[in-house]
């Protein structure tokens, strides 16, 4: 072994990038509308919506008001928590660290 480090040539690195992709991780942040729609179609909230319709039909207005407040509050809390978690995941995925690579006798940054 000669002790000299061997790396990819420019042509090899271009071919590898075309073949296997850049190796980048893509994380899409859902919008508030996406989160709201996903949450709205969960079984609990579908039950609450149908229950509101039934309670309005038989004129239980106070119960409908209480149910609507809990419904809106639950969705608002869920949207807030999902946004916080997605922001933390996004920050972790794009954490940057300086990397020093030694090749042969040269130091690259």
C-alpha positions in Angstrom: 0.0 0.0 0.0 1.4 3.3 -1.0 -0.1 5.3 1.9 -1.8 7.7 -0.5 -5.6 8.1 0.0 -7.7 7.4 -3.1 -11.0 9.1 -3.6 -13.5 9.2 -6.4 -12.6 10.9 -9.6 -14.9 13.7 -10.9 -16.4 11.4 -13.5 -17.0 8.7 -11.0 -18.7 11.1 -8.5 -21.0 12.4 -11.3 -21.9 8.9 -12.3 -22.6 7.9 -8.6 -24.7 11.0 -8.1 -26.8 10.3 -11.2 -27.1 6.6 -10.3 -27.9 6.8 -6.6 -29.1 10.4 -6.2 -27.6 13.1 -4.1 -28.3 11.3 -0.8 -30.2 14.3 0.5 -33.1 13.8 2.9 -36.2 15.7 1.9 -38.6 16.5 4.7 -41.8 18.2 3.8 -43.6 20.3 6.4 -47.3 19.9 6.2 -49.4 23.0 6.0 -51.9 24.0 8.6 -54.7 23.1 6.1 -53.2 19.6 5.6 -53.0 19.0 9.4 -56.6 20.3 9.9 -58.0 18.0 7.1 -56.1 15.0 8.4 -57.3 15.7 12.0 -60.9 16.4 10.9 -61.3 12.9 9.3 -60.2 11.0 12.4 -62.9 8.8 13.9 -63.4 10.9 17.0 -64.0 14.1 15.1 -66.3 12.4 12.6 -68.3 11.1 15.5 -68.5 14.6 17.1 -69.6 16.2 13.8 -72.4 13.6 13.3 -73.3 14.0 17.0 -73.6 17.8 16.6 -76.0 17.3 13.7 -78.1 14.9 15.8 -78.1 17.1 18.8 -79.1 20.2 16.7 -82.0 18.1 15.3 -83.4 17.4 18.7 -82.6 21.0 19.9 -80.0 20.4 22.6 -78.3 23.7 22.0 -76.3 24.0 25.2 -74.8 20.5 24.6 -74.0 21.5 21.0 -72.2 24.6 22.3 -70.1 22.6 24.8 -69.4 20.0 22.1 -68.3 22.6 19.6 -66.0 24.3 22.1 -64.3 21.0 22.9 -64.1 20.1 19.2 -62.5 23.4 18.2 -60.1 23.3 21.2 -59.1 19.7 20.5 -58.2 20.5 16.9 -56.4 23.7 17.8 -54.2 21.9 20.4 -53.5 19.1 18.0 -52.5 21.4 15.2 -50.2 23.4 17.6 -48.5 20.2 18.8 -48.0 18.8 15.3 -46.4 22.0 14.1 -44.0 22.0 17.1 -43.0 18.4 16.5 -42.5 19.0 12.8 -40.3 22.0 13.5 -38.1 20.0 15.9 -37.8 17.2 13.3 -36.9 19.7 10.6 -34.2 21.3 12.8 -32.7 17.9 13.6 -32.7 16.8 10.0 -30.8 19.8 8.8 -28.3 20.0 11.7 -25.0 21.1 10.2 -21.5 20.2 11.4 -18.2 21.3 10.0 -16.4 18.3 8.6 -12.7 18.2 7.9 -11.5 15.6 5.3 -7.8 14.6 4.9 -6.9 13.3 1.5 -3.2 12.7 0.9 -1.4 15.7 2.3 -4.1 18.3 1.7 -6.7 19.4 4.2 -10.1 20.4 2.7 -13.0 22.1 4.4 
